[in-house]
Every structure is written in C-alpha cells, then in structure tokens.
Amino acid sequence: MCTCNYWYVIDRCGRPTQKSKCQNCGQIIGGAMHKLEKRPGHIRIIRDDQKNDGTQKYLSQLMKEVEYEKNLHFKGFKKVNFGFFIDRNKKVRNMNNITYRILSFMFFSCLYYCEKIGYINNEDLKYFYFVNGNEEVNNISNIIKLIWQILIEELIEREINNIQCFET
C-alpha cells in the first residue's frame, strides 16, 4: 500500500521486483530485488496465514484500523486556507465553482441560522472558520457576504446577468 493509501498488487511471489509510479499520487511504489521501496507509510499487506517478518501488516489488522478510522467522528470540517476558499481555479470533487459557491452559501447560511437561534455557540463556530494567514476569518456573516459577492462575480463572468432571483 502506498503512503497515499492506494492499494496495488504485486504478482507471482508477492515480493516486489520492479518499481513504478503510483497511479494516485505519482510516488515510487513497488521495489527491487524482493525488497519494498522504503518510505514511511509504504507497507506490504499480507494474508493472516503468512509469516510476518515485522515489516508487514496483516490484512485483518489493517481492516480493524480502517474500521476504527471510519467510526471516528469529527465536528465541523477540515479548516482550509482562506486563499483556497476564494480561489476560482480550484477543483472540489469535480464541481464547478458556481455549484461550490451555492453549496457553501447554503452551508454557511445554515450555520448562521443555527447561531441566531442558539443551537450552536461561539465555541462551536470555531470549527467552521477559515485560516487567513495567521488569523482566522471568524465571522459567519462576513463569510456569507464574501461567498455571495464571489458567486455574483462568477455568474456575471459566465454572462448570466439576470440574477434577480439570487438577490435579496
């Protein structure tokens, strides 16, 4: 398994005899002379009935770790750099930027509403702020206004000028 968690198969004896590039991240995978390429996190997964020399991980052990990670719950979302958030050339799950902006607007509007009715407090909101340099953008209404402005600009760039349905 590559360090990016991409699984690949080594044929025949199960020991690497050639190197190639990971299809997911482009790093070197495999190895030579039956030795796995040495990189932190790059591991050989073996069946439970095979002998482990201490450098491998049993499949059942790995599956338990995966199950544990799947069941962890995180509050909020992964904080991103403010520059990424306003970048118009980024790709997020193959969405176009208008779709991303509309979904972001809906998401932060829900947070704003939850804040106003007292469902979440200022401490909870810290999970949803953006990192901008060394400080956080820590005002949900300002984030909503920014998303709105970027959304309007992107609609106009696509020559969608009839945006009254979006205006309040």
Secondary structure, 3 states (H helix, E strand, C coil): CCCCCCCCCCCCCCCCCCEEECCCCCCEEEEECCEECCCCCCCEEECCCCCCCCCEEEHHHHHHHHHHHHCCCCCCCCCCEHHHHHCCCCCECCECHHHHHHHHHHHHHHHHHHHHCCCCCHHHHHHHCEEECCEEECCHHHHHHHHHHHHHHHHHHCCCCCCCCCCC
